[in-house]
Amino acid sequence: MTMTANNVDLCQGQDEQGRDFGYVAGDDGGYFFTWVPTLSETLDSIEEDEQDGSGGLDEYEVREFLADYLPETGRGLAMWG
């Protein structure tokens, strides 16, 4: 599956600590990620959707896609310049 910006919800909600988290959607599943102070930490936060599974996405490919995509978003530019 080829991922695009359409697969990403940059802010799906907040975790228990009040941090925003996003979601990369595949087919009926995907991966969550949490916005944290560095891109590296954000990429390390990627977790498979425990309820719906990976949605046919590969975690490594999700990580690589987000590594390229997130820094170019408005949020990424504001956080990591």
Biopython code that builds the backbone (N, CA, C, O; Angstrom):
import numpy as np
from Bio.PDB.StructureBuilder import StructureBuilder

atoms = [
    (1, "MET", "N", (0.841, -1.181, 0.000)),
    (1, "MET", "CA", (0.000, 0.000, 0.000)),
    (1, "MET", "C", (0.886, 1.245, 0.000)),
    (1, "MET", "O", (1.814, 1.354, 0.802)),
    (2, "THR", "N", (0.602, 2.159, -0.883)),
    (2, "THR", "CA", (1.329, 3.419, -0.924)),
    (2, "THR", "C", (0.671, 4.411, 0.021)),
    (2, "THR", "O", (-0.526, 4.675, -0.088)),
    (3, "MET", "N", (1.441, 4.958, 0.939)),
    (3, "MET", "CA", (0.906, 5.922, 1.905)),
    (3, "MET", "C", (1.034, 7.336, 1.351)),
    (3, "MET", "O", (2.014, 7.683, 0.692)),
    (4, "THR", "N", (0.013, 8.138, 1.642)),
    (4, "THR", "CA", (0.005, 9.549, 1.280)),
    (4, "THR", "C", (-0.491, 10.337, 2.486)),
    (4, "THR", "O", (-0.850, 9.755, 3.510)),
    (5, "ALA", "N", (-0.509, 11.647, 2.366)),
    (5, "ALA", "CA", (-1.026, 12.497, 3.438)),
    (5, "ALA", "C", (-2.465, 12.140, 3.777)),
    (5, "ALA", "O", (-2.906, 12.361, 4.905)),
    (6, "ASN", "N", (-3.201, 11.595, 2.820)),
    (6, "ASN", "CA", (-4.599, 11.210, 3.067)),
    (6, "ASN", "C", (-4.717, 10.071, 4.072)),
    (6, "ASN", "O", (-5.785, 9.873, 4.651)),
    (7, "ASN", "N", (-3.650, 9.327, 4.287)),
    (7, "ASN", "CA", (-3.660, 8.232, 5.255)),
    (7, "ASN", "C", (-3.432, 8.713, 6.679)),
    (7, "ASN", "O", (-3.592, 7.938, 7.623)),
    (8, "VAL", "N", (-3.061, 9.985, 6.852)),
    (8, "VAL", "CA", (-2.626, 10.479, 8.159)),
    (8, "VAL", "C", (-3.628, 11.453, 8.765)),
    (8, "VAL", "O", (-4.031, 12.430, 8.135)),
    (9, "ASP", "N", (-4.016, 11.165, 9.995)),
    (9, "ASP", "CA", (-4.778, 12.105, 10.813)),
    (9, "ASP", "C", (-3.760, 12.665, 11.802)),
    (9, "ASP", "O", (-3.333, 11.967, 12.721)),
    (10, "LEU", "N", (-3.372, 13.927, 11.611)),
    (10, "LEU", "CA", (-2.294, 14.504, 12.413)),
    (10, "LEU", "C", (-2.648, 14.673, 13.880)),
    (10, "LEU", "O", (-1.764, 14.651, 14.736)),
    (11, "CYS", "N", (-3.926, 14.841, 14.181)),
    (11, "CYS", "CA", (-4.327, 14.999, 15.582)),
    (11, "CYS", "C", (-5.659, 14.292, 15.795)),
    (11, "CYS", "O", (-6.728, 14.869, 15.596)),
    (12, "GLN", "N", (-5.570, 13.044, 16.201)),
    (12, "GLN", "CA", (-6.773, 12.254, 16.418)),
    (12, "GLN", "C", (-7.304, 12.403, 17.836)),
    (12, "GLN", "O", (-8.472, 12.110, 18.093)),
    (13, "GLY", "N", (-6.461, 12.857, 18.758)),
    (13, "GLY", "CA", (-6.900, 13.021, 20.138)),
    (13, "GLY", "C", (-5.730, 13.327, 21.038)),
    (13, "GLY", "O", (-4.653, 13.702, 20.575)),
    (14, "GLN", "N", (-5.952, 13.162, 22.344)),
    (14, "GLN", "CA", (-4.898, 13.367, 23.332)),
    (14, "GLN", "C", (-4.795, 12.140, 24.227)),
    (14, "GLN", "O", (-5.793, 11.492, 24.543)),
    (15, "ASP", "N", (-3.551, 11.836, 24.631)),
    (15, "ASP", "CA", (-3.344, 10.716, 25.538)),
    (15, "ASP", "C", (-3.578, 11.163, 26.980)),
    (15, "ASP", "O", (-3.959, 12.306, 27.232)),
    (16, "GLU", "N", (-3.346, 10.254, 27.916)),
    (16, "GLU", "CA", (-3.592, 10.527, 29.338)),
    (16, "GLU", "C", (-2.745, 11.680, 29.865)),
    (16, "GLU", "O", (-3.105, 12.322, 30.852)),
    (17, "GLN", "N", (-1.615, 11.940, 29.203)),
    (17, "GLN", "CA", (-0.710, 13.007, 29.639)),
    (17, "GLN", "C", (-0.972, 14.326, 28.912)),
    (17, "GLN", "O", (-0.216, 15.285, 29.064)),
    (18, "GLY", "N", (-2.046, 14.369, 28.124)),
    (18, "GLY", "CA", (-2.412, 15.592, 27.415)),
    (18, "GLY", "C", (-1.622, 15.846, 26.147)),
    (18, "GLY", "O", (-1.672, 16.945, 25.595)),
    (19, "ARG", "N", (-0.887, 14.839, 25.676)),
    (19, "ARG", "CA", (-0.117, 14.976, 24.437)),
    (19, "ARG", "C", (-0.987, 14.582, 23.254)),
    (19, "ARG", "O", (-1.745, 13.615, 23.328)),
    (20, "ASP", "N", (-0.877, 15.332, 22.166)),
    (20, "ASP", "CA", (-1.629, 15.010, 20.956)),
    (20, "ASP", "C", (-1.073, 13.745, 20.317)),
    (20, "ASP", "O", (0.132, 13.497, 20.333)),
    (21, "PHE", "N", (-1.982, 12.952, 19.755)),
    (21, "PHE", "CA", (-1.535, 11.788, 18.998)),
    (21, "PHE", "C", (-2.240, 11.764, 17.653)),
    (21, "PHE", "O", (-3.348, 12.277, 17.495)),
    (22, "GLY", "N", (-1.565, 11.155, 16.693)),
    (22, "GLY", "CA", (-2.102, 11.025, 15.348)),
    (22, "GLY", "C", (-2.258, 9.567, 14.979)),
    (22, "GLY", "O", (-1.998, 8.674, 15.785)),
    (23, "TYR", "N", (-2.692, 9.334, 13.731)),
    (23, "TYR", "CA", (-2.977, 7.974, 13.286)),
    (23, "TYR", "C", (-2.658, 7.861, 11.808)),
    (23, "TYR", "O", (-2.984, 8.749, 11.019)),
    (24, "VAL", "N", (-2.017, 6.761, 11.440)),
    (24, "VAL", "CA", (-1.787, 6.434, 10.034)),
    (24, "VAL", "C", (-2.702, 5.262, 9.713)),
    (24, "VAL", "O", (-2.549, 4.175, 10.271)),
    (25, "ALA", "N", (-3.649, 5.484, 8.817)),
    (25, "ALA", "CA", (-4.671, 4.481, 8.516)),
    (25, "ALA", "C", (-4.292, 3.615, 7.323)),
    (25, "ALA", "O", (-3.814, 4.096, 6.296)),
    (26, "GLY", "N", (-4.525, 2.329, 7.501)),
    (26, "GLY", "CA", (-4.412, 1.369, 6.410)),
    (26, "GLY", "C", (-5.816, 0.881, 6.092)),
    (26, "GLY", "O", (-6.778, 1.645, 6.172)),
    (27, "ASP", "N", (-5.933, -0.385, 5.734)),
    (27, "ASP", "CA", (-7.239, -1.000, 5.486)),
    (27, "ASP", "C", (-7.761, -1.553, 6.809)),
    (27, "ASP", "O", (-7.312, -2.605, 7.265)),
    (28, "ASP", "N", (-8.698, -0.855, 7.419)),
    (28, "ASP", "CA", (-9.311, -1.299, 8.678)),
    (28, "ASP", "C", (-8.297, -1.502, 9.799)),
    (28, "ASP", "O", (-8.338, -2.519, 10.493)),
    (29, "GLY", "N", (-7.410, -0.570, 9.978)),
    (29, "GLY", "CA", (-6.405, -0.616, 11.035)),
    (29, "GLY", "C", (-5.312, 0.373, 10.731)),
    (29, "GLY", "O", (-5.415, 1.147, 9.779)),
    (30, "GLY", "N", (-4.247, 0.359, 11.543)),
    (30, "GLY", "CA", (-3.149, 1.277, 11.284)),
    (30, "GLY", "C", (-2.244, 1.426, 12.490)),
    (30, "GLY", "O", (-2.121, 0.517, 13.311)),
    (31, "TYR", "N", (-1.611, 2.586, 12.585)),
    (31, "TYR", "CA", (-0.633, 2.859, 13.634)),
    (31, "TYR", "C", (-0.881, 4.225, 14.263)),
    (31, "TYR", "O", (-1.212, 5.190, 13.575)),
    (32, "PHE", "N", (-0.717, 4.289, 15.569)),
    (32, "PHE", "CA", (-0.782, 5.551, 16.312)),
    (32, "PHE", "C", (0.633, 6.097, 16.473)),
    (32, "PHE", "O", (1.604, 5.340, 16.485)),
    (33, "PHE", "N", (0.740, 7.418, 16.595)),
    (33, "PHE", "CA", (1.999, 8.053, 16.966)),
    (33, "PHE", "C", (1.674, 9.238, 17.858)),
    (33, "PHE", "O", (0.604, 9.836, 17.744)),
    (34, "THR", "N", (2.600, 9.575, 18.745)),
    (34, "THR", "CA", (2.418, 10.679, 19.687)),
    (34, "THR", "C", (3.387, 11.802, 19.332)),
    (34, "THR", "O", (4.573, 11.564, 19.102)),
    (35, "TRP", "N", (2.870, 13.022, 19.290)),
    (35, "TRP", "CA", (3.719, 14.197, 19.063)),
    (35, "TRP", "C", (4.516, 14.471, 20.329)),
    (35, "TRP", "O", (3.946, 14.817, 21.364)),
    (36, "VAL", "N", (5.820, 14.319, 20.250)),
    (36, "VAL", "CA", (6.704, 14.595, 21.376)),
    (36, "VAL", "C", (7.830, 15.525, 20.902)),
    (36, "VAL", "O", (7.924, 15.800, 19.705)),
    (37, "PRO", "N", (8.686, 16.015, 21.810)),
    (37, "PRO", "CA", (9.604, 17.095, 21.473)),
    (37, "PRO", "C", (10.553, 16.886, 20.284)),
    (37, "PRO", "O", (10.952, 17.865, 19.653)),
    (38, "THR", "N", (10.920, 15.659, 19.965)),
    (38, "THR", "CA", (11.821, 15.465, 18.826)),
    (38, "THR", "C", (11.187, 14.521, 17.810)),
    (38, "THR", "O", (10.321, 13.715, 18.147)),
    (39, "LEU", "N", (11.628, 14.635, 16.579)),
    (39, "LEU", "CA", (11.139, 13.738, 15.528)),
    (39, "LEU", "C", (11.498, 12.294, 15.866)),
    (39, "LEU", "O", (10.680, 11.391, 15.685)),
    (40, "SER", "N", (12.697, 12.077, 16.350)),
    (40, "SER", "CA", (13.133, 10.728, 16.699)),
    (40, "SER", "C", (12.219, 10.098, 17.750)),
    (40, "SER", "O", (11.820, 8.941, 17.620)),
    (41, "GLU", "N", (11.890, 10.864, 18.789)),
    (41, "GLU", "CA", (10.983, 10.360, 19.831)),
    (41, "GLU", "C", (9.584, 10.116, 19.275)),
    (41, "GLU", "O", (8.918, 9.151, 19.651)),
    (42, "THR", "N", (9.148, 10.989, 18.383)),
    (42, "THR", "CA", (7.832, 10.818, 17.765)),
    (42, "THR", "C", (7.806, 9.521, 16.967)),
    (42, "THR", "O", (6.844, 8.757, 17.052)),
    (43, "LEU", "N", (8.853, 9.271, 16.196)),
    (43, "LEU", "CA", (8.919, 8.030, 15.417)),
    (43, "LEU", "C", (9.004, 6.809, 16.325)),
    (43, "LEU", "O", (8.448, 5.758, 16.005)),
    (44, "ASP", "N", (9.701, 6.939, 17.461)),
    (44, "ASP", "CA", (9.796, 5.831, 18.411)),
    (44, "ASP", "C", (8.459, 5.534, 19.081)),
    (44, "ASP", "O", (8.273, 4.448, 19.630)),
    (45, "SER", "N", (7.529, 6.485, 19.042)),
    (45, "SER", "CA", (6.232, 6.300, 19.703)),
    (45, "SER", "C", (5.230, 5.515, 18.856)),
    (45, "SER", "O", (4.138, 5.204, 19.330)),
    (46, "ILE", "N", (5.583, 5.192, 17.620)),
    (46, "ILE", "CA", (4.655, 4.497, 16.715)),
    (46, "ILE", "C", (4.258, 3.147, 17.323)),
    (46, "ILE", "O", (5.104, 2.346, 17.720)),
    (47, "GLU", "N", (2.929, 2.926, 17.381)),
    (47, "GLU", "CA", (2.398, 1.668, 17.924)),
    (47, "GLU", "C", (1.257, 1.172, 17.044)),
    (47, "GLU", "O", (0.418, 1.947, 16.587)),
    (48, "GLU", "N", (1.249, -0.125, 16.821)),
    (48, "GLU", "CA", (0.161, -0.743, 16.060)),
    (48, "GLU", "C", (-1.154, -0.583, 16.817)),
    (48, "GLU", "O", (-1.183, -0.662, 18.045)),
    (49, "ASP", "N", (-2.220, -0.363, 16.094)),
    (49, "ASP", "CA", (-3.568, -0.264, 16.662)),
    (49, "ASP", "C", (-3.905, -1.613, 17.306)),
    (49, "ASP", "O", (-4.078, -2.614, 16.611)),
    (50, "GLU", "N", (-3.996, -1.628, 18.626)),
    (50, "GLU", "CA", (-4.244, -2.882, 19.348)),
    (50, "GLU", "C", (-5.611, -3.472, 19.039)),
    (50, "GLU", "O", (-5.779, -4.691, 19.056)),
    (51, "GLN", "N", (-6.580, -2.628, 18.759)),
    (51, "GLN", "CA", (-7.938, -3.105, 18.515)),
    (51, "GLN", "C", (-8.131, -3.601, 17.083)),
    (51, "GLN", "O", (-8.729, -4.655, 16.865)),
    (52, "ASP", "N", (-7.623, -2.842, 16.104)),
    (52, "ASP", "CA", (-7.902, -3.149, 14.702)),
    (52, "ASP", "C", (-6.720, -3.725, 13.932)),
    (52, "ASP", "O", (-6.876, -4.125, 12.779)),
    (53, "GLY", "N", (-5.539, -3.774, 14.551)),
    (53, "GLY", "CA", (-4.368, -4.319, 13.870)),
    (53, "GLY", "C", (-3.688, -3.302, 12.966)),
    (53, "GLY", "O", (-3.995, -2.111, 13.006)),
    (54, "SER", "N", (-2.767, -3.788, 12.157)),
    (54, "SER", "CA", (-1.907, -2.922, 11.347)),
    (54, "SER", "C", (-2.586, -2.370, 10.102)),
    (54, "SER", "O", (-2.065, -1.442, 9.483)),
    (55, "GLY", "N", (-3.721, -2.913, 9.726)),
    (55, "GLY", "CA", (-4.388, -2.453, 8.507)),
    (55, "GLY", "C", (-3.606, -2.765, 7.248)),
    (55, "GLY", "O", (-3.777, -2.114, 6.217)),
    (56, "GLY", "N", (-2.741, -3.773, 7.344)),
    (56, "GLY", "CA", (-1.941, -4.158, 6.180)),
    (56, "GLY", "C", (-0.709, -3.291, 5.973)),
    (56, "GLY", "O", (-0.014, -3.436, 4.967)),
    (57, "LEU", "N", (-0.429, -2.391, 6.909)),
    (57, "LEU", "CA", (0.746, -1.530, 6.808)),
    (57, "LEU", "C", (1.931, -2.167, 7.512)),
    (57, "LEU", "O", (1.766, -2.905, 8.484)),
    (58, "ASP", "N", (3.114, -1.882, 7.021)),
    (58, "ASP", "CA", (4.347, -2.353, 7.626)),
    (58, "ASP", "C", (4.885, -1.241, 8.531)),
    (58, "ASP", "O", (4.994, -0.094, 8.098)),
    (59, "GLU", "N", (5.222, -1.571, 9.782)),
    (59, "GLU", "CA", (5.681, -0.557, 10.736)),
    (59, "GLU", "C", (6.906, 0.193, 10.232)),
    (59, "GLU", "O", (6.994, 1.409, 10.405)),
    (60, "TYR", "N", (7.842, -0.496, 9.621)),
    (60, "TYR", "CA", (9.038, 0.157, 9.097)),
    (60, "TYR", "C", (8.662, 1.177, 8.023)),
    (60, "TYR", "O", (9.200, 2.284, 8.006)),
    (61, "GLU", "N", (7.745, 0.810, 7.127)),
    (61, "GLU", "CA", (7.318, 1.722, 6.061)),
    (61, "GLU", "C", (6.560, 2.918, 6.630)),
    (61, "GLU", "O", (6.691, 4.033, 6.125)),
    (62, "VAL", "N", (5.768, 2.692, 7.680)),
    (62, "VAL", "CA", (5.075, 3.797, 8.350)),
    (62, "VAL", "C", (6.104, 4.752, 8.940)),
    (62, "VAL", "O", (5.989, 5.969, 8.789)),
    (63, "ARG", "N", (7.096, 4.205, 9.603)),
    (63, "ARG", "CA", (8.149, 5.029, 10.211)),
    (63, "ARG", "C", (8.874, 5.857, 9.150)),
    (63, "ARG", "O", (9.090, 7.054, 9.340)),
    (64, "GLU", "N", (9.249, 5.235, 8.043)),
    (64, "GLU", "CA", (9.944, 5.935, 6.965)),
    (64, "GLU", "C", (9.070, 7.031, 6.351)),
    (64, "GLU", "O", (9.547, 8.131, 6.073)),
    (65, "PHE", "N", (7.799, 6.725, 6.145)),
    (65, "PHE", "CA", (6.878, 7.718, 5.589)),
    (65, "PHE", "C", (6.750, 8.909, 6.530)),
    (65, "PHE", "O", (6.860, 10.056, 6.097)),
    (66, "LEU", "N", (6.517, 8.644, 7.820)),
    (66, "LEU", "CA", (6.355, 9.738, 8.777)),
    (66, "LEU", "C", (7.642, 10.541, 8.935)),
    (66, "LEU", "O", (7.588, 11.753, 9.142)),
    (67, "ALA", "N", (8.790, 9.891, 8.840)),
    (67, "ALA", "CA", (10.073, 10.595, 8.942)),
    (67, "ALA", "C", (10.201, 11.654, 7.859)),
    (67, "ALA", "O", (10.776, 12.718, 8.089)),
    (68, "ASP", "N", (9.666, 11.365, 6.677)),
    (68, "ASP", "CA", (9.704, 12.325, 5.568)),
    (68, "ASP", "C", (8.552, 13.319, 5.630)),
    (68, "ASP", "O", (8.725, 14.500, 5.330)),
    (69, "TYR", "N", (7.382, 12.838, 6.018)),
    (69, "TYR", "CA", (6.167, 13.651, 5.944)),
    (69, "TYR", "C", (5.990, 14.629, 7.114)),
    (69, "TYR", "O", (5.703, 15.805, 6.892)),
    (70, "LEU", "N", (6.156, 14.163, 8.336)),
    (70, "LEU", "CA", (5.844, 15.005, 9.495)),
    (70, "LEU", "C", (6.635, 16.313, 9.548)),
    (70, "LEU", "O", (6.048, 17.345, 9.873)),
    (71, "PRO", "N", (7.945, 16.321, 9.244)),
    (71, "PRO", "CA", (8.675, 17.592, 9.327)),
    (71, "PRO", "C", (8.159, 18.665, 8.366)),
    (71, "PRO", "O", (8.411, 19.852, 8.577)),
    (72, "GLU", "N", (7.439, 18.262, 7.309)),
    (72, "GLU", "CA", (6.936, 19.214, 6.320)),
    (72, "GLU", "C", (5.543, 19.733, 6.646)),
    (72, "GLU", "O", (5.048, 20.637, 5.974)),
    (73, "THR", "N", (4.909, 19.178, 7.661)),
    (73, "THR", "CA", (3.575, 19.647, 8.041)),
    (73, "THR", "C", (3.709, 20.931, 8.857)),
    (73, "THR", "O", (4.785, 21.228, 9.374)),
    (74, "GLY", "N", (2.641, 21.676, 8.970)),
    (74, "GLY", "CA", (2.662, 22.882, 9.780)),
    (74, "GLY", "C", (3.056, 22.593, 11.213)),
    (74, "GLY", "O", (3.835, 23.332, 11.814)),
    (75, "ARG", "N", (2.523, 21.533, 11.748)),
    (75, "ARG", "CA", (2.846, 21.138, 13.116)),
    (75, "ARG", "C", (4.309, 20.773, 13.265)),
    (75, "ARG", "O", (4.970, 21.189, 14.216)),
    (76, "GLY", "N", (4.810, 19.995, 12.320)),
    (76, "GLY", "CA", (6.213, 19.595, 12.348)),
    (76, "GLY", "C", (7.151, 20.796, 12.230)),
    (76, "GLY", "O", (8.153, 20.881, 12.940)),
    (77, "LEU", "N", (6.826, 21.708, 11.341)),
    (77, "LEU", "CA", (7.654, 22.911, 11.188)),
    (77, "LEU", "C", (7.659, 23.738, 12.465)),
    (77, "LEU", "O", (8.697, 24.271, 12.857)),
    (78, "ALA", "N", (6.508, 23.847, 13.114)),
    (78, "ALA", "CA", (6.417, 24.625, 14.358)),
    (78, "ALA", "C", (7.214, 23.965, 15.487)),
    (78, "ALA", "O", (7.819, 24.650, 16.311)),
    (79, "MET", "N", (7.209, 22.633, 15.517)),
    (79, "MET", "CA", (7.890, 21.919, 16.596)),
    (79, "MET", "C", (9.383, 21.775, 16.363)),
    (79, "MET", "O", (10.187, 21.964, 17.275)),
    (80, "TRP", "N", (9.746, 21.439, 15.130)),
    (80, "TRP", "CA", (11.135, 21.053, 14.850)),
    (80, "TRP", "C", (11.852, 21.999, 13.893)),
    (80, "TRP", "O", (13.044, 21.840, 13.626)),
    (81, "GLY", "N", (11.105, 22.998, 13.372)),
    (81, "GLY", "CA", (11.652, 24.021, 12.495)),
    (81, "GLY", "C", (12.423, 23.496, 11.365)),
    (81, "GLY", "O", (12.934, 24.268, 10.554)),
]
sb = StructureBuilder()
sb.init_structure("model")
sb.init_model(0)
sb.init_chain("A")
sb.init_seg("    ")
for serial, (resi, resn, name, xyz) in enumerate(atoms, 1):
    if name == "N":
        sb.init_residue(resn, " ", resi, " ")
    sb.init_atom(name, np.array(xyz, "f"), 0.0, 1.0, " ", f" {name:<3s}", serial, name[0])
structure = sb.get_structure()
